[in-house]
Amino acid sequence: MKRLRNLLLLVLVLAAVAAIVAGGIVPRLRERKVLQHQTELSAEPAVAVLQPKLAAPAEEITLPGNMQAFVESPIYARTNGYLKHWYFDIGAHVRKGALLAEIEAPEVDQQLAQTREDLKTAEANQKLAEITAGRYVDLLKSDSVAKQDVDTAVQNAEARAASVKAAQANVRRLEQMVSFEKIYAPFDGVITARNTDIGQLIDSGSSGGPARELFHIAAVDKLRVFINVPQVYSHVTKPGLKADLTLPEMPGKRFTGTLVRTADSMDPITRTLLVEVDVINSTGSLFPGAYTEVHFNMKTNGSTLIIPSSSLVFRADGLRVPVVRDSRTVLLPVTLGRDFGSTVEVIAGLDQDASVIANPPDSLVEGETVRVVKPKKAIAEE
């Protein structure tokens, strides 16, 4: 009986010790498990995801342009002399054929007068030679003169006729030189420069001296605007495309133009395509040589996707876009299109329903477990 009591007491003591031990170990095990879980959660990087959005079917791009006159020309003299008079100053609108200035060239006038007299002498000699030749031909019929004398007279008449033609050509040449003493407008336009004045010596450059521009005229009713279009937009920039022109000095006002031609060749240095836009300038508000901003509405491929530039990561094997699949990261190789600054266009390698990591850390690796926070359905506006 005493032995049974001792055994029962031992069991109670052991049970009490076991209860004490269990009361201290179990909470510690539970706390260790909770701590391990929290540690694992802390080790998983928290990422925000978003979904790409489709590119708009059309977008407006703005490019710098240089305006030029549709036709412009420097006006030079074709004869030497002194400026007698000028009739139009800068800013004057002139019609084609309008007299701009007159040059006084007495040497050319005197040469023309001398050449005309030389022509009269040549014509008189020709007439005398023709009469003589005719007489010799008549005398030959009666064998009154030698055949050699007849041939000489006939050839002399032909030589005199050639001299007349040469004198006539010389007269026409000098008449043209005299006509150059008057300078006319070659087309309708505005005088943008006048570089001469009354009494100044005019050198046409025919004698080897430097020719000087007298006037500069530009046709401004229609202007050409030249734009360098980046290569990425070159294939959608076609003749017939409408464009709006804006100028910083006229805010809120737009001028409509039409793309009429392209260079059909890329500049190998800038990788741009030179295009020309023509704009009607009936009001005269636009000036040649001015800077303008040209707005094009470009049609785009609506099947491409837009994501933030911050979603791109660069690895040794190339450009990647990290996405989340089943709480793990996948680094997708993609092909980019246009760069809009804060966003980029993805041409291939990405699905529209992909969960793209918005701002991936540099330490992100393939297959890493991540925690998604605040998922977004679309990217923020540009």
C-alpha positions as semicolon CSV with decimal commas, in nm:
position;residue;x (nm);y (nm);z (nm)
1;M;0,000;0,000;0,000
2;K;0,277;0,234;0,084
3;R;0,450;0,142;-0,239
4;L;0,136;0,225;-0,440
5;R;0,113;0,560;-0,264
6;N;0,472;0,643;-0,351
7;L;0,417;0,546;-0,715
8;L;0,108;0,769;-0,735
9;L;0,299;1,055;-0,578
10;L;0,577;1,007;-0,834
11;V;0,328;1,014;-1,119
12;L;0,174;1,335;-0,984
13;V;0,515;1,494;-0,954
14;L;0,608;1,392;-1,305
15;A;0,275;1,522;-1,437
16;A;0,331;1,852;-1,258
17;V;0,682;1,879;-1,401
18;A;0,554;1,791;-1,748
19;A;0,281;2,055;-1,719
20;I;0,534;2,314;-1,609
21;V;0,769;2,223;-1,891
22;A;0,488;2,221;-2,149
23;G;0,364;2,558;-2,025
24;G;0,704;2,710;-2,093
25;I;0,799;2,537;-2,419
26;V;0,475;2,544;-2,617
27;P;0,436;2,927;-2,610
28;R;0,797;2,958;-2,712
29;L;0,747;2,720;-3,001
30;R;0,436;2,911;-3,105
31;E;0,620;3,241;-3,082
32;R;0,910;3,096;-3,280
33;K;0,671;2,982;-3,552
34;V;0,505;3,324;-3,564
35;L;0,845;3,492;-3,573
36;Q;0,958;3,262;-3,854
37;H;0,644;3,344;-4,052
38;Q;0,694;3,716;-3,998
39;T;1,058;3,682;-4,101
40;E;0,958;3,502;-4,419
41;L;0,702;3,775;-4,495
42;S;0,960;4,045;-4,433
43;A;1,200;3,870;-4,666
44;E;0,946;3,886;-4,951
45;P;0,973;4,225;-5,124
46;A;0,647;4,418;-5,151
47;V;0,572;4,530;-5,506
48;A;0,296;4,732;-5,670
49;V;0,167;4,596;-5,999
50;L;-0,022;4,749;-6,286
51;Q;-0,166;4,644;-6,617
52;P;-0,042;4,781;-6,951
53;K;-0,281;4,988;-7,158
54;L;-0,335;4,983;-7,530
55;A;-0,177;5,262;-7,732
56;A;-0,415;5,526;-7,865
57;P;-0,514;5,486;-8,234
58;A;-0,383;5,838;-8,301
59;E;-0,160;6,082;-8,119
60;E;-0,034;6,434;-8,171
61;I;0,337;6,494;-8,200
62;T;0,496;6,837;-8,205
63;L;0,815;6,904;-8,399
64;P;1,014;7,223;-8,471
65;G;0,995;7,364;-8,822
66;N;1,168;7,632;-9,029
67;M;0,958;7,850;-9,257
68;Q;1,094;7,955;-9,595
69;A;0,953;8,154;-9,884
70;F;0,797;7,939;-10,154
71;V;1,026;8,106;-10,408
72;E;1,308;8,349;-10,329
73;S;1,586;8,491;-10,539
74;P;1,875;8,735;-10,515
75;I;1,870;8,999;-10,790
76;Y;2,203;9,083;-10,958
77;A;2,296;9,322;-11,239
78;R;2,397;9,183;-11,579
79;T;2,579;9,497;-11,693
80;N;2,831;9,737;-11,542
81;G;2,746;10,099;-11,469
82;Y;2,608;10,337;-11,208
83;L;2,269;10,303;-11,041
84;K;2,047;10,571;-11,190
85;H;1,734;10,509;-10,985
86;W;1,562;10,248;-10,767
87;Y;1,183;10,226;-10,727
88;F;1,110;9,981;-10,442
89;D;1,246;9,950;-10,090
90;I;1,231;9,665;-9,836
91;G;0,880;9,547;-9,751
92;A;0,738;9,655;-10,087
93;H;0,508;9,406;-10,257
94;V;0,582;9,394;-10,629
95;R;0,424;9,221;-10,926
96;K;0,609;9,016;-11,183
97;G;0,772;9,247;-11,440
98;A;0,775;9,552;-11,213
99;L;1,072;9,785;-11,276
100;L;1,296;9,769;-10,969
101;A;1,591;9,989;-11,075
102;E;1,773;10,146;-11,369
103;I;2,147;10,140;-11,438
104;E;2,333;10,403;-11,636
105;A;2,590;10,235;-11,869
106;P;2,703;10,489;-12,135
107;E;2,982;10,260;-12,259
108;V;2,731;9,991;-12,354
109;D;2,505;10,249;-12,519
110;Q;2,796;10,379;-12,729
111;Q;2,901;10,026;-12,822
112;L;2,549;9,956;-12,943
113;A;2,549;10,273;-13,153
114;Q;2,887;10,182;-13,305
115;T;2,772;9,826;-13,379
116;R;2,461;9,951;-13,555
117;E;2,677;10,168;-13,781
118;D;2,904;9,871;-13,845
119;L;2,594;9,676;-13,948
120;K;2,501;9,947;-14,196
121;T;2,853;9,936;-14,344
122;A;2,834;9,555;-14,372
123;E;2,495;9,575;-14,541
124;A;2,627;9,833;-14,792
125;N;2,931;9,617;-14,871
126;Q;2,705;9,316;-14,913
127;K;2,482;9,503;-15,156
128;L;2,783;9,620;-15,362
129;A;2,927;9,267;-15,367
130;E;2,595;9,120;-15,483
131;I;2,573;9,377;-15,769
132;T;2,930;9,305;-15,875
133;A;2,873;8,931;-15,865
134;G;2,559;8,967;-16,075
135;R;2,740;9,167;-16,340
136;Y;3,025;8,917;-16,357
137;V;2,776;8,633;-16,405
138;D;2,613;8,820;-16,697
139;L;2,953;8,892;-16,861
140;L;3,049;8,526;-16,830
141;K;2,767;8,436;-17,067
142;S;2,945;8,626;-17,348
143;D;3,288;8,505;-17,236
144;S;3,384;8,866;-17,159
145;V;3,544;8,775;-16,821
146;A;3,736;8,479;-16,689
147;K;3,558;8,212;-16,489
148;Q;3,801;8,274;-16,201
149;D;3,692;8,638;-16,174
150;V;3,328;8,533;-16,164
151;D;3,391;8,282;-15,884
152;T;3,584;8,543;-15,687
153;A;3,297;8,794;-15,716
154;V;3,033;8,536;-15,612
155;Q;3,235;8,421;-15,308
156;N;3,297;8,782;-15,208
157;A;2,921;8,843;-15,207
158;E;2,866;8,540;-14,984
159;A;3,141;8,657;-14,747
160;R;2,976;9,001;-14,727
161;A;2,643;8,832;-14,643
162;A;2,810;8,640;-14,359
163;S;2,961;8,966;-14,229
164;V;2,611;9,116;-14,219
165;K;2,480;8,825;-14,015
166;A;2,772;8,859;-13,770
167;A;2,705;9,232;-13,736
168;Q;2,335;9,163;-13,677
169;A;2,420;8,912;-13,401
170;N;2,651;9,167;-13,240
171;V;2,375;9,427;-13,246
172;R;2,130;9,185;-13,080
173;R;2,389;9,104;-12,811
174;L;2,442;9,468;-12,724
175;E;2,069;9,537;-12,735
176;Q;2,030;9,268;-12,470
177;M;2,310;9,425;-12,267
178;V;2,130;9,759;-12,289
179;S;1,805;9,592;-12,180
180;F;1,988;9,472;-11,866
181;E;2,019;9,837;-11,764
182;K;1,662;9,798;-11,638
183;I;1,607;9,543;-11,361
184;Y;1,264;9,380;-11,336
185;A;1,098;9,160;-11,073
186;P;1,107;8,794;-11,186
187;F;0,788;8,699;-10,994
188;D;0,527;8,834;-10,754
189;G;0,677;8,885;-10,412
190;V;0,806;9,116;-10,144
191;I;1,142;9,296;-10,140
192;T;1,327;9,164;-9,835
193;A;1,660;9,341;-9,897
194;R;1,795;9,640;-10,092
195;N;2,173;9,656;-10,101
196;T;2,235;9,951;-10,334
197;D;2,161;10,320;-10,372
198;I;2,166;10,592;-10,635
199;G;2,509;10,666;-10,778
200;Q;2,674;10,344;-10,663
201;L;2,901;10,161;-10,904
202;I;2,742;9,838;-11,019
203;D;2,969;9,547;-11,106
204;S;2,805;9,252;-11,277
205;G;3,109;9,032;-11,215
206;S;3,160;8,974;-11,589
207;S;3,505;9,132;-11,571
208;G;3,619;8,905;-11,290
209;G;3,525;9,133;-11,000
210;P;3,288;9,033;-10,717
211;A;2,921;9,064;-10,809
212;R;2,698;9,224;-10,548
213;E;2,337;9,143;-10,481
214;L;2,117;9,446;-10,548
215;F;1,780;9,320;-10,421
216;H;1,639;9,010;-10,260
217;I;1,282;8,913;-10,342
218;A;1,066;8,642;-10,184
219;A;0,725;8,501;-10,273
220;V;0,534;8,487;-9,941
221;D;0,175;8,412;-10,044
222;K;0,261;8,048;-9,978
223;L;0,539;7,927;-9,750
224;R;0,737;7,607;-9,728
225;V;0,793;7,461;-9,380
226;F;1,072;7,205;-9,345
227;I;1,059;6,955;-9,058
228;N;1,293;6,673;-8,954
229;V;1,071;6,381;-8,853
230;P;1,224;6,112;-8,626
231;Q;1,269;5,770;-8,783
232;V;1,005;5,610;-8,561
233;Y;0,735;5,827;-8,726
234;S;0,878;5,821;-9,079
235;H;0,651;5,548;-9,218
236;V;0,329;5,722;-9,111
237;T;0,441;6,061;-9,243
238;K;0,294;6,059;-9,592
239;P;0,201;6,335;-9,842
240;G;-0,150;6,461;-9,779
241;L;-0,114;6,456;-9,400
242;K;-0,257;6,770;-9,239
243;A;-0,054;6,974;-8,994
244;D;-0,118;7,272;-8,767
245;L;0,142;7,543;-8,719
246;T;0,175;7,748;-8,402
247;L;0,407;8,038;-8,324
248;P;0,518;8,147;-7,976
249;E;0,438;8,512;-8,054
250;M;0,077;8,424;-8,148
251;P;-0,049;8,193;-7,871
252;G;-0,378;8,018;-7,936
253;K;-0,365;8,075;-8,313
254;R;-0,314;7,788;-8,557
255;F;-0,237;7,783;-8,927
256;T;-0,331;7,476;-9,129
257;G;-0,085;7,328;-9,376
258;T;-0,048;7,012;-9,582
259;L;0,248;6,778;-9,608
260;V;0,333;6,778;-9,981
261;R;0,658;6,583;-10,012
262;T;0,927;6,394;-9,823
263;A;1,293;6,336;-9,895
264;D;1,235;5,955;-9,906
265;S;1,575;5,919;-9,743
266;M;1,690;5,918;-9,382
267;D;1,965;6,148;-9,263
268;P;2,235;5,901;-9,148
269;I;2,355;6,139;-8,876
270;T;2,028;6,248;-8,713
271;R;1,814;5,948;-8,827
272;T;1,540;6,186;-8,935
273;L;1,329;6,227;-9,248
274;L;1,311;6,573;-9,405
275;V;0,952;6,664;-9,500
276;E;0,791;6,976;-9,646
277;V;0,463;7,127;-9,536
278;D;0,306;7,402;-9,748
279;V;0,090;7,665;-9,579
280;I;-0,114;7,945;-9,737
281;N;-0,009;8,288;-9,608
282;S;-0,283;8,506;-9,754
283;T;-0,287;8,737;-9,450
284;G;0,091;8,781;-9,445
285;S;0,108;8,686;-9,077
286;L;0,382;8,430;-9,136
287;F;0,736;8,542;-9,215
288;P;1,003;8,347;-9,404
289;G;1,287;8,240;-9,180
290;A;1,069;8,220;-8,869
291;Y;1,058;7,929;-8,623
292;T;0,735;7,740;-8,583
293;E;0,602;7,433;-8,404
294;V;0,431;7,181;-8,632
295;H;0,160;6,956;-8,487
296;F;0,090;6,625;-8,663
297;N;-0,189;6,382;-8,577
298;M;-0,016;6,051;-8,638
299;K;-0,202;5,723;-8,676
300;T;-0,048;5,454;-8,458
301;N;-0,070;5,079;-8,424
302;G;-0,343;5,034;-8,163
303;S;-0,224;4,681;-8,076
304;T;0,092;4,801;-7,899
305;L;0,107;4,843;-7,521
306;I;0,218;5,133;-7,303
307;I;0,398;5,086;-6,971
308;P;0,593;5,320;-6,742
309;S;0,963;5,360;-6,811
310;S;1,026;5,279;-6,444
311;S;0,909;4,919;-6,504
312;L;1,208;4,840;-6,723
313;V;1,508;4,656;-6,583
314;F;1,842;4,597;-6,753
315;R;2,020;4,268;-6,711
316;A;2,328;4,113;-6,865
317;D;2,110;3,928;-7,116
318;G;1,921;4,241;-7,224
319;L;1,616;4,453;-7,149
320;R;1,345;4,291;-6,934
321;V;1,001;4,372;-6,793
322;P;0,928;4,204;-6,456
323;V;0,577;4,061;-6,408
324;V;0,415;3,864;-6,124
325;R;0,280;3,514;-6,185
326;D;0,158;3,305;-5,891
327;S;0,335;3,538;-5,647
328;R;0,666;3,486;-5,824
329;T;0,858;3,716;-6,055
330;V;0,912;3,647;-6,423
331;L;1,151;3,866;-6,625
332;L;1,009;3,892;-6,978
333;P;1,225;3,993;-7,277
334;V;1,041;4,265;-7,472
335;T;1,081;4,472;-7,786
336;L;1,033;4,846;-7,739
337;G;0,893;5,098;-7,984
338;R;0,867;5,468;-7,917
339;D;0,998;5,635;-7,604
340;F;0,760;5,898;-7,461
341;G;0,978;5,989;-7,165
342;S;0,778;5,873;-6,863
343;T;0,628;5,584;-7,063
344;V;0,745;5,353;-7,341
345;E;0,575;5,152;-7,613
346;V;0,610;4,772;-7,607
347;I;0,579;4,615;-7,951
348;A;0,626;4,249;-7,858
349;G;0,687;4,020;-7,560
350;L;0,410;4,140;-7,323
351;D;0,041;4,053;-7,278
352;Q;-0,220;4,312;-7,197
353;D;-0,342;4,121;-6,886
354;A;0,010;4,086;-6,741
355;S;0,075;4,216;-6,389
356;V;0,370;4,444;-6,446
357;I;0,576;4,550;-6,146
358;A;0,563;4,929;-6,131
359;N;0,899;5,006;-5,967
360;P;1,108;4,688;-5,946
361;P;1,410;4,697;-5,711
362;D;1,753;4,644;-5,860
363;S;1,795;4,327;-5,655
364;L;1,491;4,158;-5,812
365;V;1,570;3,817;-5,963
366;E;1,386;3,558;-6,169
367;G;1,151;3,333;-5,967
368;E;1,166;3,543;-5,650
369;T;0,860;3,533;-5,425
370;V;0,702;3,877;-5,385
371;R;0,413;4,035;-5,203
372;V;0,167;4,230;-5,419
373;V;0,032;4,553;-5,268
374;K;-0,228;4,790;-5,407
375;P;-0,271;4,639;-5,753
376;K;-0,371;4,880;-6,030
377;K;-0,573;4,807;-6,340
378;A;-0,404;5,061;-6,565
379;I;-0,098;5,274;-6,563
380;A;-0,105;5,635;-6,462
381;E;-0,160;5,894;-6,730
382;E;0,145;6,023;-6,907
